[in-house]
Amino acid sequence: MRDDVIVLVLAAMRPDALWWGWSRIVSRDRPLRHLKGLRFAKALGSGFEGGFGVRPSKDRQGLFLVFDGQAAADDFLADSPTLQGYADHARELFVTQLRATSARGLWSGQPLGVSAVAPPDGVIAALTRASIRPGKALQFWPLAPPAQVALEAAPGCRLAVGLGEAPLLRQATFSIWDNAAAMEAYARSGAHGLAARTSYRDGFFSETMFARFVPLMMRGVWKGVRHG
């Protein structure tokens, strides 16, 4: 049984560190391959102001890491030059450690191991990511802005960020919620519900992953809000 433990890093770079931040994205996972116990890694850009539109952010980005076991994830958080590099160059930094309670689909052909039981209530997190078929991008993107507005205003949503590993075509949404009921109320209704139904009906995606998590820890600041 896979013992996947996820670390997500969200960073907003200082004005004098923008090139450092962009170099992390351009280098993809190459500088991370030395990390002990690392199973999977994605260096990700973000939409404008951490949102979900086609306009990229010049300073906001993310790092999604999957470690083989708790010890490797803990070591990264406790004493990693990689994480310290983000802290040294960021004006805002948010870090969370997660275990998946459910996961379906693939990311770059890789599954995500489920290693936790969903709590009956309390804080949860969710990841939705997709590879958009190039021929469907013009149909998909007009559906995104209304869903973004609804997400940012959704009751119970503590944090939401749009992330991407390739402009326009490989996109992800990460969010943290007060509880599962709040998340499900958003996911099944309004603009997001319409976007999801249309995307599946019309075959917009070539690969998808949907996962829910229990946060083991959260710390730092994102978009002016302190978490943890």
N, C-alpha and C positions, 0 to 999 in steps of 0.2 A: 504494500500500500504506500503510495506517495505521501510524503510528509512535507508538503509545500507550505512555506511561510513567505508571505509577500511583504515587501517594503515599497511604499510609494513616496517619492519625494516630489514636492512642488516648490518651485523656486521662481522668484521675480528678481532678475539681475539688476544690480546697481547700474546707473548710466555709464560708469567707466569700466564695466565688466561685460558689456554686451557681446564683444567678440569672443570672450571666454565662453559665455553661454552658448553662442552659436556653434563654437567648435565642439561642444559636447554633443550637439544634435548631429552635426555633420559626421562626427566620428562613430556615431551609432553605438554598437556594443563593444567595439574594439578595445577601448581603455578599461573595460570592465571585466574582461575575460580572466584576469588574474584573481578575482575575488573568490575567496574560499567558499566552497559549497554553492556557488551560483549555478542555477539551472537554466535560467532564461532572463533576458534583459532587453528593455526597449528604452532608448533615449528619445523623448517625445517633444515636439513643439506644441504650441497652443494657439487658439484663436485670439483675436484682439481682446485685450483686457481679461484673458482667461476664459473667453466665451467659445462659441461654437460656429461662428460664421466663416466665410471663405477668406476674410482678411486676417493675415497672420499677426501674432503678437511679436513685438520686437524684443520683449524682455521676459515673458513668462514661458515656462517650460516644465517638463516633468521627467521623472525617472521611475520606471516600473521594473522591479527586480523580484525574481522568484528564487528563493533559497531552498536547499535541500535540508530541512530541519530547523528547529528553533535555535540551536547553538550558532549556526552560521549566520542567521539573521540577527541574532543578538550581538555577535561579534562585529558585524557591519555597523550597527547602530552605536556601539560603544567605542569603537576605535578604528574608524575607516578614513584614510586620507581622501578617498573619493567624496564621502559625505562632508568632510571638513572643507574640501574645496568648494562645494556648493555654499556652505555656510560663510566662507570667507568672501564670496563674490556676490551674495544675494542681499537685497534690501528686505525681502520677505522670504521665509523658509518654513514650510510645513512638512512634517514627516509623520507617517502612520505605518504601523505594522499590522498585518491582517492575516487571517486564516479564512479560506473559502468554506462556506456552508453549503453552497451549490454551485455548479458550473456546467455549462454545456457549450459545445462548439470548440473551435480551435483559434489560436492566434499564431500566424506564420506556421501552421501545421502542427502546433504544439498544444496539448491539452493542459488543463490546470487541475491539480489534484485537490480533492475535497478533504479537508483535515479537521473540520470543526462541526459542531452541532448548532443549528440555528437556535438562538435564544427565544424564549416565549415572548419576550418584550425587550425593549431597550434599543440602543443605538445599533444601526446596521449600515453597511456600505454596499454600493453596487457599481459594477463595471459593465458597460455595453460598448462593444467595439465591432467594427465591420470594415471589410474591404469592399468598396463600392465599384461595381462594374463600370468601366470607363464610358460605355454607351448609355449608362443610366444616370450619370452625374448631374446632367442638366435637369432631369426630372426630380432627383433627390433633394438638391440643395434648396429649392424654394420652400420645402417643407420644414427646413431646420430652424429658421428664425422664430416662427411662432412657438415651436416647442421649447426653444431656449428661453423666451420670455416667460412661458408658463413654468418652466423649471425654476428659474430664479425667484419666482413669486410663490412657489408651491409651499403650502403649510408643512412644517416639519423638515424642510430641507436645510441642513446646516452648512453644507459646502457643495458646490458643483463646479466642475471644470471641464472644458473641452480640450482634448489632447489629440495629437495626430502624428503618425510617423511618416506620412507622405502627404503633400498638399492635395486637398480635394478628394482623394480616393481612399485613404486609410485613416479612419477616424475613430475616436473613442470618447466616451463620456464617463467620468467618475463622479460619484456623489455620495454624501453621507447624510443619513436621515435619523430623526428621532426614534423611529420604529418602522417596522415592515408595513403597517397599515398606511402610514403617510406616503411611503414610497409607492405602494400599489395603487393608491388613489390617484397619484399623478400618472403612473405608467399606463393606466387603462382608460384614461379620459382625455378629453380635449385634443389639443394640437399634437401631443405626443402619441396618443392613441391612434389618431388619424395617420401620422407619419409611419408608425409601426405597421399598421394594417396595409397601407399602400405599398410600403417597401417589400413586404412579403408576398403580397398578391402579384406584384409586377416584377419580382425577381431582381431587386436592385443590387443584392449583395452576392459576392462569390465566396465569402468566408465570414463567419460571425462567431462571437463569443459573448455569453451572458453569464455573469457570476455575481453572487452575493457573498458578503464577508461579515465576520464579526471583528471589529477593531480590537486589537490587543493593547494598543497604545496610540495616542495622538498627541502631538506637541507642535507648537509653533504658530505662525501667523500666515493667513492667506486672505488677500483682498481686504486688509485692515482689521480682520477679526481674529482674535486669539482663540485657539482650540487646545483642549487638553487640560 
